[in-house]
Amino acid sequence: MTTLLHIECSPRKQRSASLEIARQFIARYQHNAPDTRVVTLDLWALDLPEFDGPIMEAKYAGLSGTALTEEQAAAWDALRSLATHLHQADLLVFSVPLWNFALPYKLKHFIDVVSQKGVLFEFSPEHGLRGLLHDKTAVNVYARGMDFSAPDAQAMDFQKPYMEAWLGFIGVTDVHSLYVEKTILGPEVDQASRQAATEQALALADRLA
Ligand SMILES: Cc1cc2nc3c(=O)[nH]c(=O)nc-3n(C[C@H](O)[C@H](O)[C@H](O)COP(=O)(O)O)c2cc1C
């Protein structure tokens, strides 16, 4: 059985382009592989912990090899259980809106919380940094209001390069991209973009499942 984790990063719900295309991908994937278990993590519905106080102290205690206090250990356990979703999944689907050339802050918040030594990566003097996620595939659905296909626009894209750098860092290198662009250039352009992206999503689902 495949576990598919859908990480929803848009608060726009039924209007969201990234969610719409991700859901089309997931429905087709499940149609092709009916024993797929789909788990959804809506970052806007989660109470992500602020990264200060005991959780911050726990991070630096861990880095320096100091034992955690009870309060720090409890904060760290909450972080670990959030990261468990990533460890348990075979296929990660991120629906990612472009916000100010980069990621929505909820996704960055999630990344800052779960990307920890001993949780998603390890470090040793012999091997340097190594991701702890293995044998996973990621599908990133990037939604952009404007058209980012032109080379000069790509220089302002801190969404896809960041997502791929982070995924590589935690060990996920089999990464596929879907794009839905021009979503704010009027209903007709938006609809045509969503239609084209849906076709790409269905084709990708057919290749992967
Ligand atoms: C806070 C915010 C910042 C945005 N910044 C950009 C941007 O830098 N470039 C762009 O092309 N579109 C930008 N947009 C438009 C979104 O990328 C577009 O509406 C996209 O469809 C959002 O994804 P969603 O429909 O899945 O929520 C921004 C939207 C919001 C709400």
PDBQT file of the ligand as one rigid body, heavy atoms in Angstrom, charges set to zero:
ROOT
HETATM    1  C1  LIG A 301       0.182  37.180  -0.341  1.00  0.00    +0.000 C 
HETATM    2  C2  LIG A 301       0.200  36.875  -1.827  1.00  0.00    +0.000 A 
HETATM    3  C3  LIG A 301       1.339  37.120  -2.549  1.00  0.00    +0.000 A 
HETATM    4  C4  LIG A 301       1.389  36.811  -3.919  1.00  0.00    +0.000 A 
HETATM    5  N1  LIG A 301       2.559  37.018  -4.614  1.00  0.00    +0.000 NA
HETATM    6  C5  LIG A 301       2.614  36.678  -5.920  1.00  0.00    +0.000 A 
HETATM    7  C6  LIG A 301       3.831  36.827  -6.648  1.00  0.00    +0.000 A 
HETATM    8  O1  LIG A 301       4.863  37.215  -6.128  1.00  0.00    +0.000 OA
HETATM    9  N2  LIG A 301       3.842  36.512  -7.973  1.00  0.00    +0.000 N 
HETATM   10  C7  LIG A 301       2.728  36.025  -8.601  1.00  0.00    +0.000 A 
HETATM   11  O2  LIG A 301       2.798  35.726  -9.792  1.00  0.00    +0.000 OA
HETATM   12  N3  LIG A 301       1.563  35.839  -7.926  1.00  0.00    +0.000 NA
HETATM   13  C8  LIG A 301       1.485  36.162  -6.605  1.00  0.00    +0.000 A 
HETATM   14  N4  LIG A 301       0.314  35.967  -5.917  1.00  0.00    +0.000 N 
HETATM   15  C9  LIG A 301      -0.840  35.325  -6.606  1.00  0.00    +0.000 C 
HETATM   16  C10 LIG A 301      -0.870  33.831  -6.318  1.00  0.00    +0.000 C 
HETATM   17  O3  LIG A 301       0.354  33.198  -6.649  1.00  0.00    +0.000 OA
HETATM   18  C11 LIG A 301      -1.998  33.175  -7.126  1.00  0.00    +0.000 C 
HETATM   19  O4  LIG A 301      -3.246  33.739  -6.719  1.00  0.00    +0.000 OA
HETATM   20  C12 LIG A 301      -2.037  31.661  -6.950  1.00  0.00    +0.000 C 
HETATM   21  O5  LIG A 301      -3.105  31.141  -7.698  1.00  0.00    +0.000 OA
HETATM   22  C13 LIG A 301      -2.174  31.268  -5.484  1.00  0.00    +0.000 C 
HETATM   23  O6  LIG A 301      -2.283  29.874  -5.342  1.00  0.00    +0.000 OA
HETATM   24  P1  LIG A 301      -3.665  29.205  -4.860  1.00  0.00    +0.000 P 
HETATM   25  O7  LIG A 301      -4.675  29.586  -5.921  1.00  0.00    +0.000 OA
HETATM   26  O8  LIG A 301      -3.391  27.778  -4.782  1.00  0.00    +0.000 OA
HETATM   27  O9  LIG A 301      -3.990  29.807  -3.522  1.00  0.00    +0.000 OA
HETATM   28  C14 LIG A 301       0.245  36.280  -4.563  1.00  0.00    +0.000 A 
HETATM   29  C15 LIG A 301      -0.915  36.029  -3.804  1.00  0.00    +0.000 A 
HETATM   30  C16 LIG A 301      -0.944  36.324  -2.450  1.00  0.00    +0.000 A 
HETATM   31  C17 LIG A 301      -2.201  36.032  -1.654  1.00  0.00    +0.000 C 
ENDROOT
TORSDOF 0
